[in-house]
Amino acid sequence: MCARLLIFVETMWQETLNESLGGNQMNRSNKSDLSEKSHHSPTALSPSGGYRKLRSFQVAELIYDGTVIFCDRFIDKRSRTHDQMVQAARSGRQNTAEGSMAAATSKKTEIKLTNVAKASLEELLLDYEDFLRQRRLRQWHKDSLEALAVRRRYQSDESATYDPYSIATATPEVAANTLICLINQATYLLKRQIEAQERGFVEDGGFTERLYQARSEFKHGPQQATPGPTCPQCGKPMIRRTARQGPRAGQPFWGCSAYPDCTGTRRIAADNSAPSDTPGQK
């Protein structure tokens, strides 16, 4: 049984590795990461990759490219600020992508990296605001005609061209304000993305929890489909579980589906064919 289980887990990881390697060998076109999606992977692995289709990644890439152009035009290349702004913009893009890739095996890492991307862009936002303030340039109000024009174009433009907002030819005031508008859009999208990731973790659990469930399904096979008894305490359906500690550690038992609100348990019959009517302890 241990050997079969080891083969199952190794196969799961090998499929994920093969899909990742397949994606790396393709060119960096719009389809470069489609192979990274795990459509046929075991249920223990969450869907991952596909970050190029995320609007948050797309706008983060616009910000990165625009910041490189902006800093080369208006910030002294020998200045620390030049490097810091470019690195913050790059971090916003890279961590969005890395968070998406990490989703397969760690929701915690996915949320953490997405939050790092958001924090990096918020740091970059302060740099652009400092640039305008220190040079006595006007910062657009979020509801100004100029800001609304940038947002309308952003919402309708899905062009993959380099510098679609003409940062290379814009005045310092227009270039900085345009990038501020894009950063505000990106941080809003990343905030919603983090909220969705948190909901997914609560509803689906983490990788370790899903891997344990997949292992249990593999180990017990069709027996998992056997309907559980009703809870002796609250009457709700019971779920097959495995004791993790105590004198019965490693042994299966029926636990109430309402746990932790209800701690009712039943022992499982020795032949695993039917639930025991005797309430048991974990």
C-alpha positions in Angstrom: 0.0 0.0 0.0 2.8 2.4 0.9 4.5 1.7 -2.4 1.3 2.4 -4.4 0.8 5.6 -2.4 4.3 6.8 -3.1 3.8 6.2 -6.9 0.5 8.2 -6.7 2.2 11.2 -5.1 5.3 11.0 -7.4 3.0 10.9 -10.5 1.1 13.9 -9.3 4.3 16.0 -8.9 5.7 14.7 -12.2 2.6 15.8 -14.1 2.9 19.3 -12.6 6.7 19.4 -13.4 6.1 18.3 -17.0 3.4 20.9 -17.6 5.7 23.7 -16.2 8.6 22.6 -18.4 6.3 22.5 -21.4 5.3 26.1 -20.8 8.9 27.2 -20.4 9.9 25.8 -23.8 7.2 27.8 -25.7 7.9 31.3 -26.9 6.6 34.3 -24.9 3.5 34.9 -27.0 0.0 35.3 -25.6 -0.2 31.5 -25.3 3.2 31.1 -23.6 1.7 30.0 -20.3 -1.4 28.1 -21.3 0.4 24.8 -20.8 1.0 25.7 -17.2 -2.7 25.3 -16.4 -3.4 21.9 -14.7 -6.7 20.9 -16.4 -6.0 17.2 -15.9 -4.0 17.2 -12.6 -5.2 15.5 -9.5 -7.7 17.3 -7.3 -5.0 18.0 -4.7 -3.5 20.6 -7.0 -5.3 24.0 -7.6 -5.3 25.5 -11.0 -2.2 27.7 -11.6 -0.5 29.7 -14.2 -2.5 31.6 -16.9 -1.2 34.9 -15.4 -0.9 36.5 -18.8 -4.7 36.5 -19.1 -5.0 38.3 -15.7 -5.9 42.0 -16.2 -3.8 42.8 -13.1 -0.7 41.3 -14.8 -1.4 43.1 -18.1 -1.6 46.5 -16.4 1.4 45.7 -14.2 3.4 45.1 -17.4 2.3 48.4 -18.8 3.4 50.1 -15.6 6.8 48.4 -15.7 7.5 49.3 -19.3 6.2 52.9 -18.8 8.3 53.3 -15.6 11.5 52.2 -17.5 10.8 54.8 -20.2 9.8 57.5 -17.6 12.9 57.0 -15.4 15.3 57.0 -18.4 13.7 60.3 -19.5 13.2 62.2 -16.3 15.3 60.6 -13.5 19.1 60.7 -13.3 20.3 57.2 -14.0 23.0 57.6 -11.3 20.2 58.3 -8.8 19.1 55.7 -6.3 15.5 56.7 -7.1 15.9 55.5 -10.7 16.8 52.0 -9.7 14.2 51.9 -6.9 11.3 52.9 -9.1 12.3 50.5 -11.9 12.7 47.6 -9.3 9.3 48.5 -7.7 7.6 48.4 -11.1 9.3 45.1 -11.9 8.3 43.6 -8.6 4.7 44.5 -9.2 4.7 42.4 -12.4 7.0 39.6 -11.4 5.2 38.8 -8.1 1.8 38.8 -9.8 3.1 36.1 -12.1 5.0 34.1 -9.4 1.9 34.2 -7.2 -0.2 32.7 -10.0 2.4 30.0 -10.6 2.6 29.2 -6.8 -1.2 28.6 -6.6 -0.9 24.9 -7.4 0.8 23.9 -4.2 0.5 26.9 -1.8 -2.5 29.3 -1.4 -0.5 31.0 1.3 2.4 31.7 -1.0 0.0 32.9 -3.8 -1.7 35.4 -1.4 1.7 36.6 0.0 3.2 37.2 -3.4 0.1 38.9 -4.8 0.2 41.2 -1.7 3.9 41.9 -2.3 3.0 42.9 -5.9 0.3 45.3 -4.6 2.7 46.8 -2.0 5.4 47.3 -4.6 3.1 49.3 -6.8 1.8 51.4 -3.8 5.5 52.2 -3.1 5.9 53.2 -6.8 2.8 55.4 -6.5 4.4 57.5 -3.8 7.5 58.0 -6.0 5.3 59.4 -8.8 3.4 61.6 -6.4 6.8 62.9 -4.9 8.0 63.6 -8.5 5.0 65.9 -9.2 5.0 67.6 -5.8 8.7 68.3 -5.7 8.6 69.9 -9.2 5.5 71.9 -8.5 3.6 69.9 -11.2 -0.2 69.3 -11.0 -1.4 66.0 -9.9 -4.7 65.0 -11.6 -7.7 64.5 -9.4 -9.2 61.0 -9.8 -12.3 62.5 -11.4 -10.5 65.1 -13.6 -11.1 64.9 -17.4 -7.5 63.8 -18.0 -7.8 60.9 -15.4 -11.1 59.8 -16.7 -9.7 59.8 -20.3 -6.9 57.5 -19.2 -9.3 55.1 -17.4 -11.6 55.0 -20.4 -8.7 54.1 -22.7 -7.5 51.5 -20.2 -10.9 49.8 -20.0 -11.2 49.6 -23.8 -7.6 49.0 -24.8 -6.2 45.5 -24.8 -3.4 46.3 -27.1 -0.1 44.5 -26.6 2.0 47.3 -28.2 4.9 48.8 -26.4 4.2 52.2 -24.8 0.5 52.5 -25.8 0.2 55.6 -23.6 3.0 57.4 -25.3 5.1 57.9 -22.2 8.2 58.3 -24.4 6.8 61.6 -25.9 4.6 62.9 -23.1 5.4 65.9 -20.8 6.7 65.0 -17.3 3.3 66.0 -15.8 1.3 63.9 -18.3 3.6 60.9 -18.1 3.6 60.8 -14.3 -0.1 61.3 -14.0 -0.8 58.6 -16.6 1.2 56.1 -14.7 -0.4 57.1 -11.4 -3.8 56.3 -13.0 -2.6 52.9 -14.2 -1.1 52.1 -10.8 -4.4 52.9 -9.1 -6.2 50.5 -11.5 -3.6 47.8 -10.8 -3.8 48.1 -7.0 -7.6 47.9 -7.2 -7.4 44.8 -9.3 -4.8 43.1 -7.0 -6.9 44.0 -3.9 -9.9 42.2 -5.4 -7.6 39.3 -6.5 -6.3 38.9 -2.9 -9.9 38.9 -1.6 -10.8 36.1 -4.1 -7.7 34.1 -3.1 -8.7 34.3 0.5 -12.2 33.1 -0.2 -10.8 30.2 -2.2 -8.6 29.2 0.6 -11.5 29.2 3.1 -13.8 27.3 0.8 -11.3 24.8 -0.7 -8.6 24.6 1.9 -4.8 24.5 1.4 -2.6 22.1 -0.6 -1.7 19.9 2.5 -5.4 19.5 3.3 -6.3 18.6 -0.3 -3.4 16.2 -0.6 -4.5 14.4 2.6 -8.0 14.1 1.1 -6.6 12.8 -2.1 -4.5 10.3 -0.2 -7.5 9.1 1.8 -9.6 8.7 -1.4 -6.7 6.7 -3.0 -6.3 4.5 0.1 -9.9 3.8 0.8 -11.2 3.8 -2.8 -14.9 3.1 -3.3 -15.5 2.8 0.5 -15.4 6.6 0.7 -18.6 6.7 -1.2 -20.4 4.8 1.6 -22.8 7.2 3.2 -22.0 8.1 6.7 -24.3 7.6 9.7 -26.1 10.5 11.4 -24.4 12.2 14.3 -25.6 10.9 17.7 -25.5 14.4 19.1 -27.0 16.7 16.5 -28.4 14.3 13.8 -26.3 15.8 11.0 -24.4 13.5 8.4 -21.0 12.3 9.5 -17.8 12.2 7.6 -15.1 9.6 7.5 -12.0 11.0 9.3 -8.7 9.6 10.6 -7.5 10.2 14.2 -4.3 12.1 14.4 -3.4 11.6 18.0 -4.3 9.6 21.1 -4.5 5.8 21.5 -6.5 5.5 18.2 -4.1 7.6 16.1 -4.1 6.5 12.5 -7.4 4.7 12.7 -10.6 5.9 10.9 -13.7 7.1 12.6 -16.9 8.9 11.8 -16.8 12.6 12.7 -19.7 15.1 12.6 -19.8 17.3 9.5 -20.7 20.2 11.8 -17.3 20.0 13.5 -16.0 22.1 15.4 -19.5 23.2 16.4 -20.4 19.6 17.2 -17.8 17.0 18.3 -19.9 13.9 17.9 -18.1 10.8 16.7 -18.8 7.1 16.0 -16.4 4.2 15.6 -16.2 2.5 12.2 -16.8 -1.3 12.2 -13.8 -3.5 11.9 -14.6 -4.6 8.4 -15.2 -1.0 7.3 -18.4 -2.2 5.7 -20.9 -0.4 7.9 -20.8 2.2 10.7 -20.9 1.2 14.2 -23.8 2.3 16.3 -21.6 2.8 19.3 -20.4 6.4 19.7 -16.6 6.4 19.8 -13.7 8.7 20.6 -11.0 10.0 18.3 
